[in-house]
Amino acid sequence: MIALSLAEIAAVVGGQTYDIPDPALQVTGPVVRDSREVESGSLFVAFVGERVDGHDYAEAVIAAGAAAVLASRPVGVPAIVVDDVQTALGALARHVVERLGATLVALTGSAGKTSTKDLIAQVLRSKAPTVFTPGSLNNEIGLPLTALSATEETKFLVLEMGARGIGHIRYLADLTPPKIGLVLNVGTAHIGEFGGREQIAQAKGELVESLPEDGAAVLNADDPLVRAMASRTKARVILFGESDEADVRAENVRLTENGQPAFSLRTPSGCSDVTMRLYGEHHVSNALAAAAVAHELGMSADEIARALSEAGSLSRWRMEVTERPDGVTVVNDAYNANPESMRAALRALASMGKGRRTWAVLGQMAELGDAALAEHDAVGRLAVRLNVGKLVAVGGREASWLQLGAYNEGSWGEESVHVSDAQAAVDLLRSELRPGDVVLVKASRSVGLERVALALLADGAEGEVSAR
């Protein structure tokens, strides 16, 4: 964080200082909520959770070098006490952002947010110091913590924004007002909470409504609900996609024999070829979104194409492709799942597995509400249409819908199987995998299906494992 004294912080957040011998002492380290991340000069934010009360760690974090605790009650050590810690954290983030000279880029969408955020960050940091959301910390706590990690040297601040209801993105954009706002897509993720795609579009569009007149709204030309958001912003609109009307678009899209996308990137400033290190054609849209942001920030087509071709995956369990010594390839995409990302992963598996036997180990897609049965059935059917070698549906009711969809799609569906849990899936795979097979593992985060991928990789750990 930029250096601020405890007295300055107290004034910004409207708090009172307790047990602080020197209010002029500066916070020079990171702002953290996990006591294990405390460094010398940190500000520790004491949240009260369902299982853990951060106030209980106050003495330990001060002993570890923290300058003070941001707390909701006195804790017997240097503290700034406020009525509401989350509100105070947001106010501090807003203050720091206003003092920074950085350009803020915010993005949202139903699918692909984290992968696209990682691409934007890698492209922009090839140009100048860039701070970006780690992993998927895109809520009212993770976003201000990310903003507070910026320093005087930061030129670009890239923030992922998630939403579970109307007004959430408006709140986040108020904490960290963006200059560039990117909307990727409107899908069915969390549709059970929102009530419909129109409501999701209403929520995602709050991002472009927050932009200033001299800002830029970067919108997906291939998604009608996103493209329609152009009428909701005062900012200049930049379209990306494969549409001929897109300002930044892809031409001659294809997949390499390994399933990695390649295309010609066309921007208003020129054209250049891209071959990505990531897997799956769905990354083309993500790359175009990143390219549109980079173009807006002054990068040439050649600079963007070079950075996109060098970019890798920064966040764990998102299409992580690892080949075991025996030739079995494990695709760990188990961080999360929704219908759009599940279809994209299956298509990537089909492309990667040409000439090889493929396995789709799939689990529940959460928060789909009344659409859950139809969406799980559709994913099972798609696996059949893509000629995936075998579907292993893991879990309870939703998994049975996956398996039933595959079975009802045709005779191949007899190659599908429903197992009760991750361990049962591991046992099945251990008994039937053979060298050269490709295994995709994917489900919503709550399922914990990464255990299957990790177990398969551990089985191959005796030899040298090469991660691609």
MOLINZI-V152990 format. One record per residue. N is the residue number from 0. SS is DSSP state (hx for helix, st for strand, lp for the rest). OMEGA is omega in radians with two decimals (none if undefined). D_LAST is the distance of its C-alpha to the last C-alpha in Angstrom with 2 decimals. Layout:
BEGIN
n & ss & omega & d_last
N & SS & OMEGA & D_LAST
N & SS & OMEGA & D_LAST
END
This chain:
BEGIN
n & ss & omega & d_last
0 & lp & 3.00 & 34.07
1 & lp & -3.04 & 36.77
2 & lp & 3.06 & 39.55
3 & st & 3.09 & 42.24
4 & st & 3.11 & 45.16
5 & hx & 3.10 & 45.82
6 & hx & 3.11 & 48.97
7 & hx & -3.13 & 47.09
8 & hx & 3.13 & 44.60
9 & hx & 3.13 & 47.52
10 & hx & -3.12 & 49.23
11 & hx & -3.04 & 46.19
12 & hx & -3.14 & 45.60
13 & lp & -3.10 & 49.32
14 & lp & 3.08 & 49.14
15 & st & 3.13 & 51.52
16 & st & 3.11 & 50.82
17 & st & 3.02 & 51.64
18 & lp & 3.10 & 51.92
19 & lp & -3.09 & 50.54
20 & lp & -3.09 & 52.63
21 & lp & -3.13 & 51.28
22 & lp & 3.13 & 50.32
23 & lp & 3.12 & 49.38
24 & lp & -3.06 & 46.48
25 & st & 2.95 & 43.26
26 & st & -3.09 & 39.97
27 & lp & 3.14 & 37.53
28 & lp & -3.11 & 34.54
29 & lp & 2.99 & 32.28
30 & st & -3.01 & 33.75
31 & st & 3.05 & 32.29
32 & lp & 3.13 & 33.15
33 & lp & -3.07 & 31.50
34 & hx & -3.13 & 33.70
35 & hx & -3.11 & 30.80
36 & hx & -3.11 & 29.60
37 & lp & 3.01 & 33.01
38 & lp & 3.10 & 33.38
39 & lp & 3.12 & 36.55
40 & lp & -3.13 & 38.16
41 & lp & 2.88 & 36.24
42 & st & -3.12 & 37.84
43 & st & -3.11 & 37.22
44 & st & -3.03 & 37.61
45 & lp & 3.06 & 39.32
46 & lp & 3.04 & 38.52
47 & st & -3.13 & 40.31
48 & lp & -3.14 & 38.01
49 & lp & -3.07 & 38.79
50 & lp & -3.03 & 38.07
51 & lp & 3.05 & 37.93
52 & st & -3.10 & 40.36
53 & hx & 3.13 & 38.97
54 & hx & -3.13 & 42.56
55 & hx & -3.09 & 42.55
56 & hx & -3.03 & 40.13
57 & hx & -3.11 & 42.27
58 & hx & -3.09 & 43.80
59 & hx & -3.09 & 40.54
60 & hx & 3.07 & 38.72
61 & hx & 3.10 & 41.73
62 & hx & -3.13 & 41.82
63 & lp & 3.05 & 38.14
64 & lp & 3.13 & 39.04
65 & lp & 3.12 & 38.98
66 & lp & -3.12 & 41.70
67 & st & 3.09 & 42.74
68 & st & 2.97 & 41.99
69 & st & -2.91 & 42.09
70 & st & 3.08 & 43.96
71 & lp & 3.06 & 46.30
72 & lp & 3.07 & 48.87
73 & lp & -3.06 & 50.04
74 & lp & 3.07 & 48.12
75 & lp & 3.08 & 50.27
76 & lp & -3.11 & 47.91
77 & lp & -3.06 & 47.28
78 & st & 2.93 & 46.39
79 & st & -3.01 & 46.63
80 & st & -3.10 & 47.92
81 & lp & 3.10 & 47.51
82 & lp & -3.09 & 48.46
83 & lp & -3.05 & 44.96
84 & hx & -3.12 & 41.87
85 & hx & 3.11 & 39.51
86 & hx & 3.14 & 41.96
87 & hx & 3.11 & 42.35
88 & hx & 3.12 & 38.61
89 & hx & 3.12 & 38.50
90 & hx & 3.12 & 41.54
91 & hx & 3.11 & 40.04
92 & hx & 3.14 & 36.86
93 & hx & 3.13 & 39.08
94 & hx & -3.11 & 41.13
95 & hx & 3.14 & 38.23
96 & hx & -3.14 & 36.67
97 & hx & 3.13 & 40.10
98 & hx & -3.13 & 40.32
99 & lp & 3.00 & 36.95
100 & lp & -3.04 & 36.79
101 & lp & 2.99 & 33.31
102 & st & -3.12 & 32.54
103 & st & 3.07 & 31.50
104 & st & 3.11 & 29.04
105 & st & 3.12 & 29.00
106 & st & 3.07 & 27.17
107 & st & -3.12 & 27.66
108 & lp & -3.12 & 27.11
109 & lp & -3.11 & 26.82
110 & lp & 3.04 & 23.10
111 & lp & -3.09 & 20.13
112 & hx & -3.03 & 21.79
113 & hx & 3.11 & 19.16
114 & hx & 3.14 & 16.30
115 & hx & 3.08 & 18.90
116 & hx & 3.11 & 20.21
117 & hx & 3.09 & 16.92
118 & hx & 3.11 & 16.78
119 & hx & -3.11 & 20.45
120 & hx & -3.11 & 20.10
121 & hx & 3.10 & 17.49
122 & hx & -3.07 & 19.68
123 & hx & -3.12 & 22.88
124 & hx & 2.99 & 21.99
125 & lp & -3.13 & 21.48
126 & lp & -3.05 & 25.18
127 & lp & 3.14 & 26.68
128 & lp & -3.02 & 26.29
129 & st & 3.02 & 24.85
130 & st & -3.07 & 25.04
131 & st & -3.14 & 23.39
132 & lp & 3.05 & 23.40
133 & lp & 3.13 & 21.09
134 & lp & -3.14 & 19.44
135 & lp & -3.12 & 22.13
136 & lp & -2.94 & 25.22
137 & lp & -3.08 & 27.09
138 & lp & -3.03 & 30.53
139 & lp & 3.04 & 33.87
140 & lp & -3.11 & 32.74
141 & hx & -3.10 & 29.12
142 & hx & 3.11 & 29.97
143 & hx & 3.08 & 32.85
144 & hx & 3.09 & 30.99
145 & hx & -3.13 & 28.27
146 & hx & -3.11 & 31.06
147 & hx & 3.10 & 32.78
148 & lp & 3.10 & 29.83
149 & lp & 3.13 & 30.54
150 & lp & 3.13 & 32.62
151 & lp & -3.11 & 34.99
152 & lp & -3.07 & 32.23
153 & lp & 3.11 & 30.19
154 & lp & 3.14 & 30.46
155 & st & 3.09 & 28.30
156 & st & -3.04 & 28.11
157 & st & -3.00 & 25.73
158 & st & 3.04 & 26.79
159 & st & -3.12 & 25.58
160 & lp & 3.07 & 28.65
161 & lp & -3.13 & 28.92
162 & lp & 3.02 & 32.14
163 & lp & 3.11 & 33.83
164 & lp & 3.09 & 37.13
165 & lp & 3.09 & 39.28
166 & lp & -3.09 & 39.78
167 & hx & -3.11 & 36.62
168 & hx & 3.08 & 34.94
169 & hx & 3.12 & 38.34
170 & hx & -3.12 & 38.58
171 & hx & 3.14 & 35.18
172 & hx & 3.07 & 35.94
173 & hx & 3.10 & 39.26
174 & hx & -3.07 & 37.68
175 & lp & -3.04 & 35.34
176 & lp & -3.09 & 36.83
177 & lp & 2.99 & 34.22
178 & lp & 3.10 & 34.96
179 & st & 3.11 & 32.25
180 & st & -3.07 & 31.60
181 & st & 3.02 & 28.87
182 & st & -3.03 & 29.17
183 & lp & -3.01 & 26.28
184 & lp & 3.01 & 27.90
185 & lp & -3.11 & 30.43
186 & lp & -3.06 & 29.32
187 & lp & 3.07 & 30.44
188 & lp & -3.13 & 28.54
189 & lp & -3.09 & 31.36
190 & hx & 3.10 & 33.90
191 & hx & 3.13 & 35.87
192 & hx & -3.09 & 36.53
193 & hx & -3.13 & 37.25
194 & lp & 3.13 & 39.31
195 & lp & -3.11 & 37.99
196 & hx & 3.12 & 35.80
197 & hx & 3.10 & 38.70
198 & hx & 3.07 & 38.79
199 & hx & 3.11 & 35.04
200 & hx & 3.11 & 35.64
201 & hx & -3.12 & 38.55
202 & hx & -3.11 & 36.49
203 & hx & -3.12 & 33.54
204 & lp & 3.06 & 36.09
205 & hx & 3.12 & 37.52
206 & hx & -3.10 & 34.86
207 & hx & 3.07 & 36.30
208 & hx & -3.09 & 39.79
209 & lp & -3.00 & 39.13
210 & lp & 3.07 & 38.34
211 & lp & -3.12 & 41.02
212 & lp & 3.13 & 42.72
213 & lp & 3.10 & 40.97
214 & lp & -3.11 & 37.54
215 & st & 3.03 & 35.11
216 & st & -3.12 & 34.05
217 & st & -2.96 & 30.80
218 & st & -3.12 & 31.06
219 & st & -3.12 & 29.24
220 & lp & -3.08 & 31.54
221 & lp & 3.14 & 30.16
222 & lp & -3.05 & 31.21
223 & hx & -3.13 & 35.03
224 & hx & 3.08 & 35.33
225 & hx & -3.11 & 33.27
226 & hx & -3.13 & 35.03
227 & hx & 3.13 & 38.33
228 & hx & 3.11 & 37.61
229 & hx & -3.12 & 38.67
230 & hx & -3.07 & 42.22
231 & hx & -3.07 & 41.52
232 & lp & 3.03 & 40.69
233 & lp & -3.05 & 42.74
234 & lp & 3.04 & 39.72
235 & st & -3.08 & 38.71
236 & st & 3.05 & 36.39
237 & st & -3.13 & 33.29
238 & st & 3.04 & 31.82
239 & st & 3.11 & 28.26
240 & st & 3.11 & 27.04
241 & lp & 3.08 & 27.44
242 & lp & 3.09 & 31.21
243 & lp & -3.11 & 33.39
244 & lp & -3.13 & 34.99
245 & lp & 3.08 & 31.87
246 & lp & 3.09 & 32.11
247 & st & -3.01 & 28.35
248 & st & 3.11 & 26.97
249 & st & 3.06 & 24.47
250 & st & 3.12 & 25.78
251 & st & -3.14 & 24.53
252 & st & 3.14 & 21.63
253 & st & 3.07 & 19.47
254 & st & 3.05 & 16.14
255 & lp & 3.14 & 14.26
256 & lp & 3.08 & 14.10
257 & lp & 3.13 & 10.53
258 & lp & 3.14 & 12.07
259 & lp & -3.06 & 11.21
260 & st & 3.04 & 14.56
261 & st & -3.12 & 16.67
262 & st & 3.01 & 20.21
263 & st & 3.13 & 23.09
264 & st & 3.11 & 23.72
265 & st & 3.09 & 27.47
266 & st & 3.09 & 29.11
267 & lp & -3.12 & 32.78
268 & lp & 3.12 & 32.08
269 & st & -3.08 & 30.32
270 & st & 3.13 & 27.56
271 & st & -3.07 & 24.21
272 & st & -3.13 & 21.19
273 & st & 2.92 & 17.79
274 & st & -2.99 & 14.48
275 & lp & 3.05 & 11.97
276 & lp & 3.13 & 8.24
277 & lp & -3.04 & 9.00
278 & lp & 3.07 & 10.01
279 & lp & -3.09 & 13.72
280 & lp & -3.14 & 16.91
281 & lp & 3.14 & 18.13
282 & hx & 3.08 & 16.12
283 & hx & 3.13 & 18.59
284 & hx & 3.10 & 21.36
285 & hx & -3.13 & 19.52
286 & hx & 3.11 & 18.79
287 & hx & 3.08 & 22.46
288 & hx & 3.11 & 23.68
289 & hx & -3.14 & 21.93
290 & hx & 3.13 & 23.31
291 & hx & 3.09 & 26.75
292 & hx & -3.11 & 26.82
293 & hx & 3.09 & 25.78
294 & hx & 3.13 & 28.39
295 & hx & -3.12 & 30.98
296 & lp & 2.94 & 30.28
297 & lp & 3.14 & 30.96
298 & lp & 3.13 & 27.70
299 & lp & 3.12 & 27.90
300 & hx & 3.13 & 25.95
301 & hx & 3.13 & 24.36
302 & hx & -3.13 & 23.39
303 & hx & -3.12 & 21.90
304 & hx & 3.13 & 19.98
305 & hx & -3.12 & 18.55
306 & hx & 3.11 & 17.47
307 & hx & -3.14 & 15.99
308 & hx & -3.14 & 13.96
309 & hx & -3.01 & 12.59
310 & lp & 3.08 & 12.19
311 & lp & 3.10 & 9.30
312 & lp & -3.12 & 9.98
313 & lp & -3.06 & 12.67
314 & lp & -2.99 & 14.15
315 & lp & 3.01 & 13.24
316 & lp & 3.04 & 13.21
317 & lp & -3.10 & 12.76
318 & lp & 3.03 & 10.47
319 & st & -3.07 & 7.91
320 & st & -3.12 & 5.84
321 & st & 3.13 & 5.89
322 & st & 3.10 & 7.53
323 & lp & 3.12 & 10.82
324 & lp & -3.13 & 12.89
325 & lp & 3.11 & 15.13
326 & lp & 3.04 & 12.79
327 & lp & 3.12 & 12.93
328 & st & -3.14 & 10.02
329 & st & 3.10 & 10.61
330 & st & -3.10 & 10.37
331 & st & 3.10 & 12.02
332 & lp & -2.93 & 14.03
333 & lp & -3.09 & 17.03
334 & lp & -3.14 & 18.08
335 & lp & -3.14 & 20.65
336 & lp & 2.95 & 21.95
337 & lp & -3.06 & 24.68
338 & hx & -3.12 & 25.78
339 & hx & -3.11 & 24.10
340 & hx & 3.10 & 20.61
341 & hx & 3.11 & 21.09
342 & hx & 3.13 & 22.02
343 & hx & -3.14 & 19.10
344 & hx & 3.12 & 16.62
345 & hx & 3.11 & 18.67
346 & hx & 3.09 & 18.66
347 & hx & 3.11 & 14.90
348 & hx & -3.13 & 14.94
349 & hx & 3.14 & 17.70
350 & hx & -3.12 & 15.97
351 & hx & -2.99 & 12.78
352 & lp & -3.14 & 15.22
353 & lp & -3.11 & 17.62
354 & lp & -3.13 & 19.21
355 & lp & 3.09 & 17.66
356 & lp & -3.07 & 19.20
357 & st & 3.10 & 17.95
358 & st & 3.01 & 18.85
359 & st & 3.11 & 19.44
360 & st & -2.96 & 20.29
361 & st & 3.09 & 22.08
362 & lp & -3.04 & 24.58
363 & lp & 2.87 & 27.06
364 & lp & -2.99 & 26.77
365 & lp & 2.96 & 29.21
366 & lp & 3.12 & 31.94
367 & lp & 3.08 & 32.73
368 & hx & -3.09 & 36.43
369 & hx & -3.12 & 38.50
370 & hx & -2.99 & 35.64
371 & hx & -3.09 & 33.67
372 & hx & -3.10 & 35.06
373 & hx & -3.09 & 34.66
374 & hx & 3.11 & 31.09
375 & hx & 3.08 & 29.87
376 & hx & -3.11 & 31.87
377 & hx & 3.12 & 30.33
378 & hx & 3.09 & 26.73
379 & hx & 3.12 & 27.79
380 & hx & -3.14 & 29.46
381 & hx & 3.12 & 26.51
382 & hx & 3.11 & 24.38
383 & hx & -3.09 & 27.17
384 & hx & -3.14 & 27.43
385 & lp & 3.12 & 23.76
386 & lp & 3.00 & 24.30
387 & lp & -3.01 & 21.79
388 & lp & -3.13 & 22.61
389 & st & 3.06 & 23.63
390 & st & 3.02 & 24.05
391 & st & -3.14 & 24.38
392 & st & -2.97 & 26.26
393 & st & 3.03 & 26.36
394 & lp & -3.02 & 29.28
395 & lp & -3.00 & 32.76
396 & hx & -3.10 & 34.52
397 & hx & 3.11 & 31.70
398 & hx & 3.11 & 29.62
399 & hx & 3.08 & 32.71
400 & hx & 3.05 & 32.87
401 & hx & -3.09 & 29.33
402 & hx & -3.13 & 30.35
403 & hx & 3.09 & 33.72
404 & hx & 3.11 & 32.33
405 & hx & -3.10 & 30.29
406 & hx & -3.09 & 33.36
407 & hx & -3.11 & 35.69
408 & hx & -3.13 & 33.62
409 & lp & -3.05 & 34.41
410 & hx & 3.11 & 34.51
411 & hx & -3.09 & 30.73
412 & hx & 3.07 & 31.12
413 & hx & 3.08 & 32.51
414 & hx & 3.11 & 28.97
415 & lp & -3.12 & 28.35
416 & st & 3.12 & 29.15
417 & st & 3.10 & 30.03
418 & st & -2.95 & 29.43
419 & lp & -3.04 & 30.82
420 & lp & -3.07 & 28.06
421 & hx & -3.12 & 24.57
422 & hx & 3.11 & 25.91
423 & hx & 3.09 & 27.44
424 & hx & 3.12 & 24.19
425 & hx & -3.13 & 22.51
426 & hx & 3.13 & 25.56
427 & hx & -3.11 & 25.44
428 & hx & 3.13 & 21.83
429 & hx & -3.09 & 22.43
430 & hx & -3.00 & 25.41
431 & hx & -3.14 & 24.06
432 & lp & 3.04 & 20.36
433 & lp & -3.08 & 20.00
434 & lp & 3.12 & 17.40
435 & lp & 3.14 & 15.31
436 & lp & 3.07 & 15.87
437 & st & -3.06 & 13.65
438 & st & 3.01 & 14.66
439 & st & 3.09 & 14.78
440 & st & -3.08 & 16.42
441 & st & 3.06 & 18.33
442 & lp & 3.03 & 21.69
443 & lp & -3.03 & 23.60
444 & hx & -3.08 & 23.04
445 & hx & -3.11 & 26.38
446 & hx & 3.13 & 25.38
447 & lp & -3.04 & 22.92
448 & lp & 3.06 & 20.81
449 & hx & 3.11 & 17.77
450 & hx & 3.10 & 19.76
451 & hx & -3.14 & 18.91
452 & hx & -3.12 & 15.13
453 & hx & 3.11 & 15.73
454 & hx & 3.12 & 18.26
455 & hx & 3.11 & 16.17
456 & hx & 3.10 & 13.51
457 & hx & 3.12 & 16.57
458 & hx & -3.11 & 17.96
459 & lp & -3.02 & 15.24
460 & lp & -3.12 & 15.43
461 & lp & 3.09 & 18.11
462 & lp & 3.12 & 15.85
463 & lp & -3.14 & 12.92
464 & lp & 3.14 & 9.74
465 & st & 3.09 & 6.38
466 & st & -3.10 & 3.80
467 & lp & none & 0.00
END
